[in-house]
Amino acid sequence: MRFSVKQAAVVLMTLTLAACSSKEKLVLPEVQNQISPKKVWSAQVGKGVAHYESGLRPLIHADRVYMASREGMVMAFELSSGKRLWTYDLRKDDTLSTIQKLRQRFSSDNARIAGGISQGFGNIYFGTENGEVVALNAETGQLSWRVQVPGEVLVSPAVGDGFVVAKLGTGALVGLSSDNGEQRWIFENEQPPLTLRGTGEPVIESGGVVYGTASGRVGVLVVDRGFQAWEENIATPKGSTDLSRLVDVDAKPIVVAGTIYTIAFNGELHALELRSGQQLWKRDYASFRNMTVQGTVLYLVDSVGRIYAIDRRNGTELWSQTGLHRHFLTGPAVYKDYLVVGDNKGNLHWLDRNSGDFVARQSFDSSGFFREPVSNNEVLVISTRDGELTVLQTP
C-alpha cells in the first residue's frame, strides 16, 4: 500500500532534519566577498509556495522570465527591466468543469500549482497537485489548453517532438499532444511503499523520454508511442530502516552528447548510454537535487550539502567543497565563472566554479530558497518561498 501525501511529507521532513540537525548549531563558513552581485530588479509573485514541497522554479526564455505561485498566479516579466507583461490567475478560469471548481473551492491552496515551468511550441507549461497540466500562450498569457491527468503533477513537464510529458506523483508518465493536451499514451510505473515527497523531472531527447523512478531505476520511453526502450537499475535498497532503503531518482536526468547523467538518493552517480542504457561509469555520490553541466564538468550537491565538480567524461572528482555540510541547500546553477547555491535560510552562496572556493555570500528573504537558481549568459534569477523573484547580475 502506498503512503499518503501527509506520510510522504513527513518522510521528507525527517530527511531534512537528519541532514541538517546537529548537537551543535550549524555555523556558516566565513566568507570574504570578492564580488558584489547587484540586484537588477525584484517582484512579488503571489504568495510563493509557502512551506510546501514544490517543483516550481523560474523560466528564462528569450527576453522574458516566467514564474508562478502555488495558489494560482502565473506572471511574465520583461527580463531586462522587471516590467510585468501579463498575469494569469488559474483560479478564475471559466472553462473549469464542475468537479474542478468544487475541488478548488474546498482546497485551502486553490490551484496548487506545483510543477513548472517549461516551454515550447509557443506555450509555457506547468502542472498542479489537483491533477492538471496547463498550457498558456507565452506571448499573451492566454489559456491554450487545460487538461486533467490521473495524478498530481509535482515537477515540470518535458516538452519536445510534439509532446508534453508529465510525470505524476504515482510514478506514471503521461504523453499529451502539445497542440491541445489530448492524452496520447500513459506509462505506468510501480512505486515502492515509501518514497520521498517529489519525483524526478522527465527529459525529452532524441525521440525518447528519459525518466527516473522511486525504485532506483532509470529508463527511456519512445516519445511518440510511450513504449519502453530500456530500463536499468542504478540504486539498490540497502540498510535495515525504511529511510536508509530509499533509492528515489528525484534529480532531473541530464543528457549531453548521447550520455545520460543521473543520480539516486542513497545510490550512486551514473553515466549511461542514451541509446542502450549501457553503463559508462559510476561513482559513489548520492543526491535528490538537480545537477548541472557546463562544458566537460558536472556539478552536484549531495544529500548532506557537500558540493562537487566532476569530470563528466570519466567521473573524476575535480574538487569538493564541504563548508556547507549539513546545511539544506538547493541544487547548483552555473552563472558566468561562478557556481551558485541557495539554502533554506535565504542565503545565496557564490563559489568559483573552477576551484570550489567561496567568493561571496548574500542574504535574502528569510523564508529561504527551495529550488536551484536559473541563469543565462547575462543574469541569475532566484525565487524564495514567500514569492520574491529577483534578478541578479555581476560585471
C-alpha positions as CSV (number, residue, x, y, z in Angstrom):
1,M,0.0,0.0,0.0
2,R,1.4,3.4,-1.0
3,F,1.9,6.0,1.8
4,S,-0.3,9.1,1.8
5,V,0.8,12.5,0.8
6,K,1.0,13.5,4.5
7,Q,3.2,10.5,5.3
8,A,5.4,11.2,2.4
9,A,5.8,14.8,3.5
10,V,6.8,13.6,7.0
11,V,9.4,11.4,5.4
12,L,10.9,14.4,3.6
13,M,10.8,16.5,6.8
14,T,12.6,13.6,8.6
15,L,15.3,13.5,6.0
16,T,15.7,17.3,6.1
17,L,16.1,17.2,9.9
18,A,18.5,14.3,9.6
19,A,20.6,16.1,7.1
20,C,20.6,19.4,8.9
21,S,20.4,18.6,12.6
22,S,23.4,18.5,14.9
23,K,24.0,18.8,18.6
24,E,25.9,22.0,17.8
25,K,24.3,24.9,16.0
26,L,25.3,24.9,12.3
27,V,27.6,27.8,11.5
28,L,28.1,29.3,8.1
29,P,31.8,29.4,7.0
30,E,33.4,32.8,7.0
31,V,33.5,34.4,3.5
32,Q,35.3,37.5,2.4
33,N,33.2,38.8,-0.5
34,Q,35.4,39.1,-3.6
35,I,32.5,40.1,-5.9
36,S,29.3,42.2,-5.4
37,P,26.4,40.8,-7.4
38,K,23.9,43.6,-7.8
39,K,20.1,43.4,-7.8
40,V,18.7,44.4,-11.2
41,W,15.1,44.2,-10.1
42,S,12.7,42.2,-7.9
43,A,9.0,41.4,-7.9
44,Q,6.4,39.6,-5.9
45,V,4.7,36.5,-7.4
46,G,1.6,35.8,-5.4
47,K,2.2,34.1,-2.1
48,G,5.0,31.9,-3.4
49,V,5.0,28.3,-2.3
50,A,4.9,28.8,1.5
51,H,6.2,25.7,3.3
52,Y,5.1,23.1,0.7
53,E,7.4,20.9,-1.3
54,S,7.4,22.4,-4.8
55,G,8.9,21.8,-8.2
56,L,8.3,25.4,-9.3
57,R,11.2,27.5,-10.5
58,P,11.6,30.5,-12.8
59,L,11.9,30.1,-16.5
60,I,14.1,32.3,-18.6
61,H,13.0,32.3,-22.3
62,A,14.1,34.8,-24.9
63,D,13.7,38.3,-23.3
64,R,11.3,37.2,-20.6
65,V,11.2,35.4,-17.2
66,Y,8.2,33.5,-16.1
67,M,7.2,32.4,-12.6
68,A,4.1,31.0,-10.8
69,S,2.8,30.8,-7.2
70,R,1.2,27.8,-5.6
71,E,-2.2,29.5,-5.2
72,G,-2.5,30.0,-8.9
73,M,-0.8,33.3,-10.1
74,V,1.3,33.0,-13.2
75,M,3.3,36.0,-14.4
76,A,5.6,37.1,-17.2
77,F,8.2,39.8,-16.8
78,E,10.5,41.7,-19.1
79,L,13.9,40.2,-18.2
80,S,15.8,43.5,-18.5
81,S,13.5,45.8,-16.6
82,G,11.2,43.7,-14.5
83,K,8.1,45.2,-16.2
84,R,5.2,42.8,-15.7
85,L,3.8,41.9,-19.1
86,W,0.9,39.7,-18.1
87,T,-0.7,37.9,-15.2
88,Y,-2.9,34.8,-15.4
89,D,-4.9,33.6,-12.4
90,L,-5.6,29.9,-12.7
91,R,-8.4,30.2,-10.1
92,K,-10.6,32.4,-12.4
93,D,-10.7,30.1,-15.4
94,D,-14.3,29.9,-16.7
95,T,-13.5,26.7,-18.6
96,L,-13.2,24.6,-15.4
97,S,-15.5,21.7,-15.0
98,T,-17.9,21.4,-12.1
99,I,-15.6,18.9,-10.4
100,Q,-12.6,21.1,-10.9
101,K,-14.4,24.1,-9.4
102,L,-15.5,22.1,-6.4
103,R,-12.0,20.9,-5.9
104,Q,-10.6,24.4,-5.9
105,R,-13.4,25.8,-3.7
106,F,-12.6,23.3,-0.9
107,S,-8.8,23.4,-1.3
108,S,-7.1,25.8,1.1
109,D,-4.5,26.5,-1.6
110,N,-6.8,26.6,-4.6
111,A,-4.9,25.9,-7.8
112,R,-2.0,24.2,-6.0
113,I,0.5,24.7,-8.8
114,A,3.5,22.6,-8.0
115,G,5.3,21.6,-11.2
116,G,6.8,24.0,-13.7
117,I,7.7,26.0,-15.6
118,S,8.7,24.6,-19.1
119,Q,8.2,26.0,-22.6
120,G,7.9,25.0,-26.2
121,F,5.7,25.4,-29.3
122,G,4.8,29.0,-28.3
123,N,3.4,28.0,-24.8
124,I,4.6,27.7,-21.3
125,Y,3.5,24.6,-19.3
126,F,3.0,23.7,-15.7
127,G,1.2,21.1,-13.5
128,T,-0.9,21.1,-10.3
129,E,-1.4,18.9,-7.3
130,N,-5.1,18.8,-8.4
131,G,-4.0,16.6,-11.3
132,E,-3.9,19.1,-14.2
133,V,-1.5,20.2,-16.9
134,V,-1.9,23.7,-18.2
135,A,-0.6,25.5,-21.3
136,L,-0.6,29.3,-21.6
137,N,0.4,31.3,-24.6
138,A,3.9,32.5,-23.8
139,E,3.4,35.9,-25.6
140,T,0.0,36.8,-24.3
141,G,-0.7,34.7,-21.2
142,Q,-4.0,33.4,-22.7
143,L,-5.1,29.9,-21.9
144,S,-4.2,27.5,-24.7
145,W,-5.5,24.4,-23.0
146,R,-6.0,22.8,-19.6
147,V,-6.5,19.1,-19.1
148,Q,-7.0,16.6,-16.3
149,V,-4.5,13.8,-15.7
150,P,-4.7,10.8,-13.3
151,G,-2.5,12.1,-10.6
152,E,-0.5,15.0,-9.1
153,V,2.0,16.8,-11.3
154,L,4.8,17.8,-9.0
155,V,7.6,18.7,-11.4
156,S,8.0,20.5,-14.8
157,P,6.6,18.7,-17.8
158,A,9.0,17.7,-20.5
159,V,8.4,19.3,-23.9
160,G,9.5,18.2,-27.3
161,D,8.8,16.3,-30.5
162,G,5.1,17.5,-30.5
163,F,4.5,16.1,-27.0
164,V,4.2,17.4,-23.4
165,V,5.1,14.6,-21.0
166,A,4.0,14.9,-17.4
167,K,5.5,12.8,-14.6
168,L,2.8,12.0,-12.0
169,G,3.2,11.6,-8.2
170,T,2.2,7.9,-8.7
171,G,5.3,7.4,-10.9
172,A,3.3,7.2,-14.1
173,L,4.2,9.2,-17.2
174,V,1.5,10.7,-19.4
175,G,2.1,11.8,-23.0
176,L,-0.1,14.7,-24.2
177,S,-0.3,16.4,-27.5
178,S,1.3,19.8,-27.4
179,D,-1.4,21.1,-29.7
180,N,-4.4,20.5,-27.5
181,G,-3.4,18.5,-24.4
182,E,-5.1,15.3,-25.7
183,Q,-3.7,12.2,-24.0
184,R,-1.8,10.0,-26.4
185,W,-0.4,7.4,-24.0
186,I,0.2,6.6,-20.4
187,F,3.1,4.5,-19.0
188,E,2.5,3.1,-15.5
189,N,5.4,2.6,-13.1
190,E,5.2,0.6,-9.9
191,Q,6.1,2.6,-6.8
192,P,7.7,1.2,-3.6
193,P,5.6,1.7,-0.4
194,L,7.7,4.5,0.9
195,T,9.2,7.3,-1.2
196,L,10.5,10.8,-1.0
197,R,7.9,13.6,-1.4
198,G,8.5,14.6,-5.0
199,T,9.6,13.0,-8.2
200,G,12.2,13.5,-10.9
201,E,11.5,15.6,-14.0
202,P,11.4,13.7,-17.3
203,V,13.6,14.9,-20.3
204,I,12.7,14.5,-24.0
205,E,15.9,13.9,-26.1
206,S,16.4,12.3,-29.5
207,G,13.0,10.8,-29.7
208,G,13.0,9.4,-26.2
209,V,11.7,10.3,-22.8
210,V,14.3,9.8,-20.1
211,Y,12.9,9.2,-16.6
212,G,13.8,8.1,-13.2
213,T,11.8,6.0,-10.7
214,A,11.3,5.9,-6.9
215,S,12.7,2.3,-7.0
216,G,16.1,3.4,-8.2
217,R,15.8,2.8,-11.9
218,V,16.3,4.9,-15.0
219,G,14.7,4.3,-18.4
220,V,13.8,5.6,-21.8
221,L,10.4,5.6,-23.5
222,V,9.8,6.1,-27.2
223,V,8.1,9.5,-27.1
224,D,5.5,9.1,-29.9
225,R,4.2,5.7,-28.5
226,G,5.1,5.6,-24.8
227,F,6.7,2.2,-25.3
228,Q,9.7,1.4,-23.1
229,A,13.0,1.2,-25.0
230,W,15.1,0.2,-21.9
231,E,15.3,0.5,-18.1
232,E,18.3,-0.1,-15.9
233,N,18.8,-0.2,-12.1
234,I,21.2,2.5,-10.7
235,A,20.5,2.0,-7.0
236,T,19.6,-1.0,-4.8
237,P,17.8,-0.6,-1.4
238,K,20.2,-1.3,1.5
239,G,20.1,-1.0,5.2
240,S,17.8,-2.0,8.0
241,T,15.5,1.0,8.2
242,D,12.9,2.3,5.7
243,L,14.8,5.6,5.4
244,S,18.1,4.0,4.6
245,R,16.4,1.9,1.9
246,L,15.0,4.9,0.0
247,V,16.6,5.0,-3.5
248,D,14.5,7.6,-5.4
249,V,15.8,9.1,-8.6
250,D,14.5,12.6,-7.9
251,A,17.2,14.6,-9.7
252,K,16.4,15.6,-13.3
253,P,18.5,13.5,-15.7
254,I,21.0,15.4,-17.8
255,V,21.6,14.4,-21.4
256,V,24.7,15.6,-23.1
257,A,26.2,14.2,-26.4
258,G,24.3,10.9,-26.2
259,T,25.1,10.3,-22.5
260,I,22.6,10.4,-19.6
261,Y,23.9,11.6,-16.2
262,T,21.7,10.5,-13.3
263,I,21.9,10.1,-9.6
264,A,19.8,8.5,-6.8
265,F,19.2,9.1,-3.2
266,N,21.2,6.5,-1.2
267,G,22.5,5.5,-4.5
268,E,25.3,6.5,-7.0
269,L,26.1,8.9,-9.8
270,H,25.9,7.1,-13.2
271,A,26.8,7.9,-16.8
272,L,24.7,5.8,-19.1
273,E,24.5,5.5,-22.9
274,L,21.3,7.1,-24.1
275,R,20.5,4.6,-26.8
276,S,21.1,1.4,-24.8
277,G,21.3,2.2,-21.1
278,Q,24.8,0.7,-21.0
279,Q,26.8,1.9,-18.1
280,L,29.8,4.1,-19.0
281,W,31.0,4.8,-15.4
282,K,29.6,5.2,-11.9
283,R,30.8,6.9,-8.8
284,D,29.9,7.0,-5.1
285,Y,27.8,10.1,-4.8
286,A,24.2,10.3,-3.7
287,S,21.6,13.1,-4.1
288,F,18.0,14.1,-4.7
289,R,18.8,17.6,-6.0
290,N,19.1,18.6,-9.6
291,M,22.6,18.7,-11.1
292,T,24.0,20.9,-13.8
293,V,26.7,20.6,-16.5
294,Q,28.9,23.3,-18.0
295,G,31.3,22.0,-20.8
296,T,33.0,18.9,-19.5
297,V,32.2,19.5,-15.9
298,L,29.2,18.2,-13.9
299,Y,28.3,20.0,-10.7
300,L,26.2,18.4,-7.9
301,V,25.2,19.0,-4.3
302,D,24.9,15.7,-2.4
303,S,22.3,14.6,0.1
304,V,24.0,16.2,3.0
305,G,25.1,19.5,1.5
306,R,28.6,18.7,0.1
307,I,29.3,20.3,-3.3
308,Y,31.3,18.6,-6.0
309,A,32.7,19.2,-9.5
310,I,33.1,16.0,-11.6
311,D,34.7,15.4,-15.0
312,R,31.6,14.1,-16.9
313,R,33.8,12.2,-19.3
314,N,35.2,9.8,-16.8
315,G,33.8,10.5,-13.3
316,T,37.0,12.0,-11.9
317,E,36.5,14.4,-9.0
318,L,37.9,17.8,-9.8
319,W,37.1,19.5,-6.4
320,S,34.9,19.3,-3.4
321,Q,33.5,21.9,-1.0
322,T,32.4,20.7,2.4
323,G,31.9,24.1,4.1
324,L,28.1,23.8,3.9
325,H,27.9,20.2,5.0
326,R,24.6,19.5,6.8
327,H,23.1,22.8,5.6
328,F,20.0,22.3,3.5
329,L,20.9,23.5,0.0
330,T,19.3,23.8,-3.4
331,G,20.8,22.3,-6.5
332,P,23.6,24.3,-8.1
333,A,23.4,26.8,-11.0
334,V,26.3,27.9,-13.2
335,Y,26.5,31.6,-13.9
336,K,29.5,33.1,-15.7
337,D,32.6,32.0,-13.7
338,Y,30.6,31.0,-10.6
339,L,28.6,28.2,-9.1
340,V,25.6,29.4,-7.1
341,V,23.5,27.5,-4.5
342,G,20.9,28.8,-2.1
343,D,20.0,27.5,1.4
344,N,16.7,27.2,3.4
345,K,17.6,30.3,5.5
346,G,17.7,32.6,2.5
347,N,21.5,32.8,2.0
348,L,22.9,32.7,-1.6
349,H,26.4,31.2,-1.8
350,W,28.7,32.0,-4.7
351,L,31.7,29.7,-5.5
352,D,34.5,29.9,-8.0
353,R,33.4,27.1,-10.3
354,N,37.0,26.2,-11.2
355,S,38.2,25.8,-7.7
356,G,35.2,25.4,-5.4
357,D,36.3,28.3,-3.2
358,F,33.7,30.7,-1.8
359,V,33.8,34.1,-3.3
360,A,30.6,35.8,-1.9
361,R,27.5,35.3,0.2
362,Q,24.3,37.3,0.1
363,S,21.3,37.2,2.4
364,F,17.7,37.4,1.0
365,D,14.2,36.6,2.2
366,S,14.4,34.5,5.4
367,S,11.7,32.2,4.0
368,G,14.6,30.6,2.2
369,F,15.3,29.1,-1.2
370,F,13.7,25.8,-2.2
371,R,14.9,25.3,-5.8
372,E,18.1,26.0,-7.7
373,P,18.6,29.4,-9.4
374,V,18.3,29.7,-13.1
375,S,20.6,31.7,-15.4
376,N,21.6,32.7,-18.9
377,N,24.7,34.5,-20.1
378,E,23.6,37.8,-18.6
379,V,21.7,37.3,-15.4
380,L,20.9,34.9,-12.5
381,V,17.3,34.6,-11.4
382,I,16.3,33.4,-7.8
383,S,13.0,32.9,-6.1
384,T,12.2,32.4,-2.4
385,R,9.4,30.5,-0.7
386,D,7.5,33.7,0.0
387,G,7.4,34.5,-3.7
388,E,10.1,37.1,-4.1
389,L,11.5,36.9,-7.6
390,T,14.9,38.6,-8.0
391,V,17.2,39.1,-11.0
392,L,20.9,39.5,-10.2
393,Q,23.9,40.4,-12.3
394,T,27.7,40.6,-11.9
395,P,30.1,42.6,-14.0
